[in-house]
């Protein structure tokens, strides 16, 4: 064989060896996990979460300082609805989850409020004849129509704040009345925070010097037992306006 032919064949062999190879494209299908309202994923169950409302029953919920569920709370389309039947009073229609008290916890809930409406979610609530409402003892995550409330709101009264304690940063995540929101409360002695639609609105250190100063001033001078208990009930407020809650879940920390 001529030398030039040998060289030419060698070059062809080298080009084939170094050239692109046919590859088989593979695609990995990722199964989307859809979690229905008022239910938990397997991962959440494994992480210690449990529901306070299943979407069909008021089981576990009763009137504050009472034994039964008051008529101003019903179930509507898989949500717990406060009818706003207290006539604008800020006590008399609130409910608590009676079976358990919570100390350090993470809690999530979905909610919407009527136009101009006002409500709240409380924790560390204590019952007794000297307390007319949960806010006498329990801290409040403020639920309110920030856009359409009929009177100007002070920052300490505003949505997703620690009511009359820590002012919220809610910019960019406020929705109009009638739209669903997702909220979260994380409470531990190492640090606490409130969240609205994925944004942290408030953070503080419970029982710190700053916390104690705020607790002992302003509005709470007239409520000597406010935030004294480190363990208590979860409560929902009927402040005289329709409000809806669902997907209420919690896990102890």
C-alpha positions in Angstrom: 0.0 0.0 0.0 1.3 3.4 -0.9 2.5 5.6 2.0 0.2 8.4 1.1 -2.8 6.1 1.2 -1.8 4.9 4.6 -1.6 8.4 6.0 -5.0 9.3 4.5 -6.7 6.3 6.1 -5.0 7.1 9.4 -6.3 10.6 9.3 -9.9 9.3 8.6 -9.6 7.0 11.6 -8.4 9.8 13.8 -11.2 12.1 12.7 -13.8 9.4 13.4 -12.3 8.8 16.9 -12.3 12.5 17.8 -15.6 13.5 16.2 -18.9 13.9 18.0 -20.6 10.7 19.1 -24.3 10.1 18.9 -25.8 10.5 22.3 -29.2 9.5 23.6 -31.0 12.4 25.2 -32.6 11.5 28.5 -35.3 13.5 30.3 -36.2 13.0 33.9 -39.8 13.5 34.7 -40.4 15.1 38.1 -43.8 14.3 39.6 -45.5 17.4 40.8 -46.9 17.0 44.3 -50.3 18.7 44.7 -51.4 19.4 48.2 -55.1 20.0 48.5 -56.5 22.7 50.9 -56.7 21.6 54.5 -54.3 18.7 54.0 -50.7 17.9 54.6 -48.0 16.5 52.4 -46.1 13.4 53.5 -43.0 15.5 54.0 -45.0 17.9 56.3 -46.4 15.0 58.3 -42.9 13.6 58.8 -41.8 17.1 59.9 -44.2 17.1 62.8 -47.0 19.3 61.2 -50.6 18.7 62.0 -53.9 20.4 61.0 -56.1 22.5 63.3 -58.9 22.5 60.7 -59.8 19.8 58.2 -62.1 21.9 56.0 -65.3 20.1 57.0 -65.7 20.2 60.7 -65.2 22.8 63.6 -63.9 20.0 65.8 -61.6 21.3 68.4 -62.8 24.9 68.1 -65.0 26.5 70.7 -65.9 29.9 72.0 -63.3 31.7 74.1 -64.3 31.0 77.7 -67.0 28.7 76.4 -67.7 25.0 75.8 -69.3 25.0 72.3 -68.7 26.6 68.9 -70.6 29.9 68.7 -73.1 30.4 65.8 -71.1 33.3 64.4 -68.6 30.7 63.0 -69.5 28.4 60.1 -67.8 26.4 57.4 -68.1 27.8 53.8 -66.4 26.2 50.8 -63.8 24.5 52.9 -63.0 27.6 55.0 -63.8 28.6 58.5 -65.8 31.8 58.3 -66.4 34.3 61.0 -69.7 36.0 60.2 -68.8 39.3 61.9 -71.8 38.9 64.1 -70.5 40.8 67.2 -71.9 44.1 66.0 -68.4 45.8 65.8 -67.4 44.8 69.3 -63.9 43.5 69.8 -64.9 40.8 72.1 -67.7 38.2 72.4 -67.3 36.3 69.1 -63.7 34.9 69.3 -62.9 31.2 69.1 -60.0 29.1 70.4 -58.6 25.7 69.5 -59.3 24.0 72.8 -57.6 20.7 72.8 -54.0 21.9 73.0 -51.8 24.7 74.3 -48.6 25.7 72.4 -45.4 27.2 73.6 -42.7 27.4 70.9 -44.1 26.6 67.4 -44.4 27.4 63.7 -47.8 28.0 62.4 -49.2 28.7 58.9 -52.6 29.8 57.8 -54.5 31.1 54.7 -57.0 33.9 55.1 -59.0 36.6 53.4 -60.9 39.6 54.9 -64.0 41.4 53.8 -63.8 45.0 52.6 -62.9 47.3 55.4 -62.6 44.3 57.7 -60.5 43.7 60.9 -59.6 40.4 62.6 -56.5 38.7 64.1 -54.8 35.5 65.1 -53.6 35.1 68.7 -51.4 32.7 70.5 -50.4 32.0 74.2 -54.0 32.9 75.0 -55.2 32.3 78.6 -58.9 31.9 79.6 -60.6 33.0 82.8 -63.4 35.1 84.1 -61.3 38.3 84.3 -60.4 38.1 80.6 -63.1 39.3 78.1 -61.1 38.4 75.0 -57.9 36.7 73.8 -56.1 40.0 73.4 -56.1 40.5 77.2 -53.3 37.9 77.3 -52.2 36.8 73.9 -50.0 38.4 71.2 -51.8 39.1 68.0 -50.8 38.7 64.3 -52.9 41.5 62.8 -55.3 40.6 60.0 -56.9 43.7 58.5 -57.9 45.2 55.1 -54.8 47.4 54.9 -56.0 49.1 51.7 -59.6 49.6 52.4 -59.9 50.1 56.1 -62.3 53.0 56.7 -60.0 54.9 59.1 -56.3 55.7 58.7 -54.2 53.0 60.3 -51.2 53.7 62.5 -48.2 51.5 61.7 -48.6 49.6 65.0 -52.2 48.7 63.9 -51.2 47.5 60.5 -51.4 44.2 58.6 -49.0 41.4 59.6 -47.6 43.3 62.6 -47.2 42.2 66.2 -50.2 44.4 67.2 -49.1 47.4 69.3 -45.7 45.9 69.8 -43.7 45.6 66.5 -44.5 47.5 63.4 -44.6 45.5 60.1 -42.8 45.9 56.8 -45.6 44.8 54.4 -44.6 46.7 51.3 -45.1 44.8 48.1 -47.1 42.0 49.5 -50.5 43.5 50.4 -53.5 42.2 48.6 -57.0 43.8 48.2 -59.8 42.6 50.4 -61.4 39.4 49.2 -58.1 37.8 48.0 -56.5 34.9 49.7 -53.2 35.5 51.7 -50.7 33.1 53.2 -49.3 33.9 56.6 -46.8 32.4 59.0 -45.9 32.8 62.7 -42.6 31.4 64.0 -42.2 31.7 67.8 -39.3 30.6 69.8 -37.4 32.2 72.7 -34.3 32.4 70.4 -36.3 34.6 67.9 -39.7 35.1 66.5 -41.0 36.3 63.1 -44.2 37.0 61.3 -44.6 36.5 57.5 -47.1 37.6 54.8 -47.3 36.1 51.3 -43.7 35.0 51.5 -42.2 38.2 53.1 -40.9 38.5 56.6 -42.8 41.5 58.1 -41.7 41.4 61.7 -38.9 39.9 63.8 -38.1 40.2 67.5 -36.5 38.4 70.4 -39.2 37.4 72.9 -38.6 38.4 76.6 -35.6 40.6 75.6 -35.0 44.0 77.1 -36.5 45.6 74.0 -39.5 43.3 74.1 -40.0 44.0 77.8 -39.8 47.8 77.3 -42.5 47.6 74.6 -44.6 45.3 76.7 -44.6 47.7 79.6 -45.6 50.8 77.7 -48.4 52.2 75.7 -51.5 50.3 75.1 -50.6 47.4 77.4 -50.4 49.5 80.6 -54.1 48.6 81.1 -53.5 44.9 80.5 -51.3 43.6 83.3 -51.4 39.9 82.1 -50.7 40.6 78.5 -47.9 38.4 77.1 -47.1 37.1 80.6 -48.0 33.4 79.7 -45.3 31.6 77.7 -47.8 28.9 76.8 -51.4 29.0 75.8 -54.2 28.6 73.2 -54.5 29.6 69.6 -57.4 32.0 68.9 -59.2 33.6 65.9 -60.9 36.9 66.3 -64.4 38.0 65.2 -64.1 41.8 65.3 -67.5 42.4 63.7 -66.4 41.8 60.0 -66.6 38.7 57.9 -63.3 36.8 57.7 -62.2 33.4 56.3 -59.5 31.0 57.4 -58.2 27.7 56.0 -55.0 25.6 55.8 -54.4 26.2 59.5 -51.4 24.0 60.4 -48.9 24.0 63.2 -45.8 22.2 64.5 -44.2 22.4 67.9 -40.6 23.6 68.0 
